[in-house]
Amino acid sequence: MDLEFVLCLQLSRNPDMPHWKSVESPRKRGRPLTYEEKWMVYYAFESFERNKADGSVIVVEDPYAVTSSYIGVSRTTVANIVKSVRERGRVPQLRFPGNRNQMTAIPVSTEARIREFVFECHREGAICNAKHIAALLQDEFKLDMQDRTMRRHLARMGFVWSQTKKQTRSLRESSRVRQQRHDYLYEIRKNQRLPSAEQYQLVYLAESFLPHHYGAQFSWFSDGDFVERSAGKGRRWCFLHALMEEGLLVGALRMFEAKKSQGDSHQQFDHQVFQQWFQEQLLPHLPKRCLIVMDRCPFHMVGKDSIIPQQMRKVELQVHYRTLFDF
């Protein structure tokens, strides 16, 4: 309970205490009253008004002035709170000071570009202040803005000026990965801009696994009904498949039992399994004009002559170099 409210109740119940002497309020002036503080003002006013009506305490001033003196708010605020409770049964809603609907000199159409610019700076690990954004508006929109106006507009947009972190909390992708994504999107867009008769059908390759006793955790039950599920997950089934816009590619499914009971799906495959599936099951069922899309997992990136001399025996090296140089 708030200190002022306790003090008011003590003064109202104890007539032997000194006459209404104002005390300094610990509440900071200028801060809007919260929902609980407004009800505290109303209950304190009711207590003072009741004491004046029944004559238990001799009060010279009216209850509005007494409440204002002890709570530390203006008499008008007390009157507005009491009026709102007695007319509508609730305290006034919280209103922030100032005109929040005031038009700003910065057009609303620039906010999307401002947000994009701030996020770009953060992704690159650079700071962004009001001067940087003001320079952006000057270059792209020919708007000359003061730094103070820019900071006020950023606060209205929801940005907060805070200290930067020494270590990044999120992982930033490298320029190499970013360039690979741009190349991929460029090829996809180039294919989409071709005439419909010349476009290539996209074929996505994927590998995954599924436990033998996989099942959902929830279901609908009636009284006395139940579902028994196995305690273990069972064997792990790995599969390779191809997906097109129309659905799964018919005849391209390859499924086998995993050799390892732990790890993700990429640890259950190797280049030999992938190459055999690619040549025997995928290629015969592909349409005439297609574009194959796959990720960069290790067994997809094995070259045609994946030779590591440090891991080869002497006889294997001799056969390899004889075949390579034809002697």
Backbone torsions as a table, in degrees:
resi	resn	phi	psi	omega
1	MET	NA	143.6	-175.1
2	ASP	-68.6	150.9	-176.3
3	LEU	-64.3	-41.8	-178.6
4	GLU	-64.3	-39.0	-178.2
5	PHE	-66.2	-41.4	178.1
6	VAL	-62.6	-41.1	179.5
7	LEU	-64.4	-40.9	179.0
8	CYS	-63.2	-42.8	-179.4
9	LEU	-65.9	-37.8	178.4
10	GLN	-65.5	-40.9	179.5
11	LEU	-67.8	-36.4	-177.8
12	SER	-73.4	-28.1	-177.1
13	ARG	-92.8	-17.5	-176.7
14	ASN	-114.7	100.5	-178.5
15	PRO	-73.6	-12.6	-179.0
16	ASP	-81.4	-10.6	-179.5
17	MET	-72.0	159.5	-177.6
18	PRO	-57.0	155.5	-178.6
19	HIS	-61.1	162.2	-169.4
20	TRP	-49.3	96.9	179.8
21	LYS	-109.3	125.3	-176.6
22	SER	-71.5	140.1	176.4
23	VAL	-118.5	158.7	-179.5
24	GLU	-75.2	129.6	-178.2
25	SER	-83.8	133.8	178.0
26	PRO	-75.7	-11.1	-178.6
27	ARG	-74.8	135.6	-179.7
28	LYS	-73.7	130.5	178.9
29	ARG	-73.5	148.1	-179.0
30	GLY	96.0	-20.7	178.1
31	ARG	-82.2	130.7	-179.1
32	PRO	-64.7	146.0	179.5
33	LEU	-69.8	140.3	175.9
34	THR	-80.2	175.9	-179.6
35	TYR	-62.4	-43.4	-179.9
36	GLU	-68.6	-37.8	-180.0
37	GLU	-66.4	-34.2	177.7
38	LYS	-66.8	-39.4	176.1
39	TRP	-68.7	-32.3	175.9
40	MET	-63.7	-41.6	177.5
41	VAL	-60.9	-41.8	-178.0
42	TYR	-67.4	-43.4	-179.5
43	TYR	-67.0	-35.8	176.1
44	ALA	-65.0	-41.0	178.0
45	PHE	-63.7	-41.4	178.8
46	GLU	-61.9	-38.6	179.4
47	SER	-66.2	-45.1	178.4
48	PHE	-64.5	-40.8	-178.8
49	GLU	-67.7	-37.7	178.8
50	ARG	-67.5	-39.7	177.8
51	ASN	-64.7	-36.5	178.8
52	LYS	-71.3	-33.5	-177.7
53	ALA	-73.2	-42.4	-177.8
54	ASP	-87.0	-6.8	175.4
55	GLY	77.8	14.9	179.8
56	SER	-69.7	-27.8	178.1
57	VAL	-131.2	135.0	178.4
58	ILE	-81.3	113.2	-177.8
59	VAL	-116.7	123.4	178.7
60	VAL	-83.4	-44.9	-179.0
61	GLU	-82.9	164.7	177.2
62	ASP	-77.3	158.9	-177.7
63	PRO	-58.9	-30.3	179.1
64	TYR	-63.0	-45.9	-179.1
65	ALA	-69.0	-38.3	179.0
66	VAL	-64.7	-44.9	178.2
67	THR	-61.9	-42.0	178.9
68	SER	-62.6	-37.8	-177.6
69	SER	-69.6	-40.1	-174.7
70	TYR	-88.7	-29.1	179.7
71	ILE	-83.3	-30.9	179.9
72	GLY	92.9	25.4	176.3
73	VAL	-121.8	168.7	-178.8
74	SER	-74.3	160.2	178.8
75	ARG	-65.7	-32.7	178.9
76	THR	-65.9	-38.4	178.7
77	THR	-64.8	-42.1	177.6
78	VAL	-61.8	-45.0	-179.2
79	ALA	-63.0	-40.4	-179.8
80	ASN	-66.9	-38.2	179.3
81	ILE	-67.2	-45.0	-179.6
82	VAL	-64.0	-41.9	179.9
83	LYS	-63.9	-40.8	-179.1
84	SER	-66.4	-40.9	-179.5
85	VAL	-67.7	-41.2	-177.0
86	ARG	-74.8	-28.1	-179.7
87	GLU	-90.3	-42.5	-173.7
88	ARG	-115.0	-6.9	177.7
89	GLY	78.8	13.0	179.5
90	ARG	-150.3	159.9	179.9
91	VAL	-78.5	159.8	179.0
92	PRO	-62.5	150.0	178.8
93	GLN	-71.5	154.4	-178.9
94	LEU	-72.1	128.3	178.2
95	ARG	-123.9	131.4	179.5
96	PHE	-81.7	144.8	180.0
97	PRO	-68.1	151.4	178.5
98	GLY	93.2	168.1	-179.9
99	ASN	-94.8	100.9	-177.0
100	ARG	-76.2	-16.3	-179.6
101	ASN	-94.8	10.7	-178.5
102	GLN	-66.9	134.4	-179.3
103	MET	-69.8	140.9	178.4
104	THR	-102.5	157.7	-179.8
105	ALA	-73.5	-14.8	179.5
106	ILE	-91.1	122.3	-178.0
107	PRO	-63.2	150.0	178.7
108	VAL	-66.6	-26.5	-178.1
109	SER	-65.8	-16.4	-180.0
110	THR	-88.1	-8.6	-173.9
111	GLU	-66.8	-36.9	179.1
112	ALA	-62.9	-41.2	178.8
113	ARG	-68.8	-35.1	178.5
114	ILE	-64.4	-45.9	178.7
115	ARG	-61.9	-42.6	179.4
116	GLU	-63.2	-39.9	179.8
117	PHE	-65.8	-41.5	179.6
118	VAL	-64.6	-44.4	-179.5
119	PHE	-66.5	-35.7	176.9
120	GLU	-63.5	-42.5	178.1
121	CYS	-62.0	-41.6	-178.4
122	HIS	-70.2	-36.7	177.6
123	ARG	-64.6	-31.8	179.2
124	GLU	-85.5	-1.1	179.3
125	GLY	80.4	17.6	-179.6
126	ALA	-105.8	153.7	177.6
127	ILE	-82.4	164.2	-179.4
128	CYS	-141.9	120.3	178.0
129	ASN	-120.7	-176.0	-175.4
130	ALA	-65.0	-32.7	-179.9
131	LYS	-67.0	-37.1	178.3
132	HIS	-64.2	-42.0	-178.9
133	ILE	-72.0	-35.8	176.2
134	ALA	-63.0	-38.6	176.6
135	ALA	-66.3	-35.6	176.6
136	LEU	-62.5	-46.7	179.3
137	LEU	-64.5	-33.4	178.8
138	GLN	-69.7	-39.3	-176.9
139	ASP	-75.9	-42.1	-172.2
140	GLU	-96.7	-31.6	-175.8
141	PHE	-117.4	1.0	179.5
142	LYS	56.9	41.4	179.4
143	LEU	-111.5	127.1	179.2
144	ASP	-102.5	106.6	-174.6
145	MET	-118.9	144.5	174.7
146	GLN	-76.7	155.4	-179.3
147	ASP	-63.2	-38.7	-179.8
148	ARG	-64.4	-41.8	176.8
149	THR	-63.6	-38.4	-179.5
150	MET	-66.7	-42.1	179.2
151	ARG	-65.1	-39.7	179.0
152	ARG	-65.8	-37.7	179.5
153	HIS	-70.1	-37.5	177.3
154	LEU	-64.1	-38.1	177.5
155	ALA	-64.8	-37.7	178.2
156	ARG	-68.6	-28.6	178.2
157	MET	-77.1	-10.4	178.4
158	GLY	105.2	2.2	178.3
159	PHE	-79.6	151.9	-179.1
160	VAL	-127.0	132.0	177.7
161	TRP	-85.2	107.7	-175.8
162	SER	-137.3	171.0	-176.8
163	GLN	-75.0	142.9	179.8
164	THR	-76.9	161.7	-179.8
165	LYS	-95.4	144.0	176.8
166	LYS	-72.7	-33.3	176.7
167	GLN	-118.1	136.1	-179.5
168	THR	-72.3	137.9	178.2
169	ARG	-82.9	-23.6	-179.7
170	SER	-112.8	152.2	179.5
171	LEU	-84.2	128.5	176.6
172	ARG	-97.6	132.5	-179.1
173	GLU	-72.5	149.7	-178.9
174	SER	-75.2	164.8	179.7
175	SER	-65.3	-30.5	178.9
176	ARG	-65.2	-45.7	178.9
177	VAL	-66.5	-38.6	179.1
178	ARG	-64.3	-38.2	178.3
179	GLN	-68.5	-37.5	176.9
180	GLN	-62.8	-40.4	178.0
181	ARG	-65.7	-39.3	178.3
182	HIS	-64.5	-40.2	178.1
183	ASP	-63.9	-40.4	179.0
184	TYR	-63.5	-47.5	179.8
185	LEU	-65.2	-33.2	178.3
186	TYR	-65.0	-43.4	179.4
187	GLU	-67.0	-38.9	178.5
188	ILE	-64.8	-43.2	179.7
189	ARG	-67.8	-37.8	178.4
190	LYS	-63.0	-36.6	177.6
191	ASN	-70.0	-36.3	180.0
192	GLN	-69.7	-26.0	-179.8
193	ARG	-83.5	-5.5	176.7
194	LEU	-74.0	157.9	172.8
195	PRO	-57.6	152.8	-175.7
196	SER	-57.4	-34.5	-179.0
197	ALA	-73.2	-20.9	-177.1
198	GLU	-104.0	-3.2	-178.6
199	GLN	-72.2	147.8	176.4
200	TYR	-92.9	139.7	175.8
201	GLN	-78.6	131.0	-178.5
202	LEU	-79.7	132.5	178.0
203	VAL	-125.4	115.2	-178.8
204	TYR	-99.4	132.1	178.4
205	LEU	-100.9	141.6	-178.8
206	ALA	-149.8	148.8	175.2
207	GLU	-127.6	144.3	178.4
208	SER	-161.5	-176.0	178.9
209	PHE	-143.9	164.1	-178.1
210	LEU	-148.0	128.8	176.6
211	PRO	-65.9	151.1	-177.5
212	HIS	-65.8	-37.7	-178.7
213	HIS	-102.3	37.0	179.7
214	TYR	-70.8	139.4	178.0
215	GLY	-162.1	159.4	179.4
216	ALA	-71.4	156.5	-177.2
217	GLN	-87.5	-18.2	-175.6
218	PHE	-130.3	154.7	178.1
219	SER	-159.7	168.0	177.2
220	TRP	-88.9	133.0	-176.9
221	PHE	-127.8	151.5	170.1
222	SER	-108.3	179.8	-178.4
223	ASP	-63.6	126.0	178.9
224	GLY	82.1	-2.0	-179.2
225	ASP	-91.2	148.8	178.7
226	PHE	-156.6	164.9	177.9
227	VAL	-128.9	127.2	177.6
228	GLU	-96.3	125.5	178.6
229	ARG	-117.4	146.8	-179.4
230	SER	-66.5	144.7	-178.7
231	ALA	-70.6	-33.4	-179.7
232	GLY	-99.0	168.1	179.7
233	LYS	-86.2	-18.9	178.8
234	GLY	80.5	-163.8	-179.0
235	ARG	-70.0	154.1	179.9
236	ARG	-104.0	123.7	-179.6
237	TRP	-103.1	121.9	177.3
238	CYS	-98.9	146.3	-179.4
239	PHE	-147.4	151.3	173.3
240	LEU	-120.2	140.9	-178.6
241	HIS	-155.0	168.6	179.3
242	ALA	-126.6	140.2	-176.0
243	LEU	-123.3	132.5	176.0
244	MET	-118.2	178.0	-179.7
245	GLU	-63.6	-33.3	-179.3
246	GLU	-78.9	-19.1	-177.5
247	GLY	143.3	-161.4	179.6
248	LEU	-70.4	143.5	179.8
249	LEU	-74.5	123.3	-176.5
250	VAL	-67.6	132.6	176.8
251	GLY	85.3	3.1	-175.6
252	ALA	-101.6	4.0	-177.5
253	LEU	-78.0	130.5	174.4
254	ARG	-129.2	123.2	-177.5
255	MET	-131.3	140.6	178.4
256	PHE	-154.9	163.7	-179.5
257	GLU	-82.6	136.7	-177.7
258	ALA	-71.7	147.2	178.6
259	LYS	-86.1	-21.6	-178.4
260	LYS	-114.6	146.3	179.8
261	SER	-95.3	-2.9	179.9
262	GLN	-130.7	166.7	179.5
263	GLY	92.4	167.2	-179.5
264	ASP	-83.2	-174.7	-174.4
265	SER	-68.4	-28.6	-176.6
266	HIS	-68.2	-21.5	178.7
267	GLN	-81.3	-6.7	-178.7
268	GLN	-97.4	-6.1	-176.8
269	PHE	-115.0	160.1	171.8
270	ASP	-141.9	176.5	-175.6
271	HIS	-66.0	-33.7	-178.8
272	GLN	-65.6	-43.7	178.3
273	VAL	-65.0	-44.0	-178.7
274	PHE	-65.8	-43.7	-179.1
275	GLN	-65.2	-39.8	178.5
276	GLN	-64.2	-44.4	177.7
277	TRP	-64.6	-39.5	-178.2
278	PHE	-62.9	-42.1	-175.8
279	GLN	-81.9	-36.7	-172.1
280	GLU	-92.1	-31.6	-174.5
281	GLN	-115.6	-32.5	-176.3
282	LEU	-83.0	-55.1	-175.0
283	LEU	-59.4	-41.7	-179.7
284	PRO	-65.0	-20.2	-176.0
285	HIS	-106.3	3.8	180.0
286	LEU	-77.4	148.8	174.3
287	PRO	-69.9	173.3	-174.5
288	LYS	-66.8	-47.8	-178.7
289	ARG	-112.0	106.5	-178.6
290	CYS	-144.4	157.8	178.5
291	LEU	-125.5	113.9	-175.3
292	ILE	-85.4	129.9	179.7
293	VAL	-118.9	125.2	178.2
294	MET	-141.5	162.1	179.0
295	ASP	-84.5	-176.3	-174.5
296	ARG	-106.3	43.3	176.2
297	CYS	-71.5	159.2	-171.0
298	PRO	-58.2	-41.6	-175.7
299	PHE	-76.7	-5.9	170.7
300	HIS	-85.4	-19.4	-170.3
301	MET	-104.8	13.6	179.6
302	VAL	-73.3	129.2	-178.8
303	GLY	-74.5	175.3	-179.3
304	LYS	-67.5	-42.0	177.5
305	ASP	-114.8	79.6	-179.7
306	SER	-85.8	82.1	-175.1
307	ILE	-110.7	128.3	175.2
308	ILE	-119.6	99.4	-175.3
309	PRO	-58.4	-33.4	-178.4
310	GLN	-64.7	-20.7	-178.0
311	GLN	-106.4	10.5	-177.9
312	MET	-107.5	151.2	176.2
313	ARG	-81.0	168.2	-176.7
314	LYS	-63.9	-42.6	-179.5
315	VAL	-63.9	-40.3	179.1
316	GLU	-65.4	-38.3	177.5
317	LEU	-65.4	-39.6	179.5
318	GLN	-63.5	-44.1	178.5
319	VAL	-64.4	-39.8	-178.7
320	HIS	-64.4	-48.0	-177.2
321	TYR	-71.9	-31.4	175.0
322	ARG	-65.3	-40.1	177.4
323	THR	-69.8	-37.2	-176.1
324	LEU	-70.5	-42.7	-175.9
325	PHE	-102.7	2.2	173.8
326	ASP	55.6	60.1	173.9
327	PHE	-140.3	NA	NA
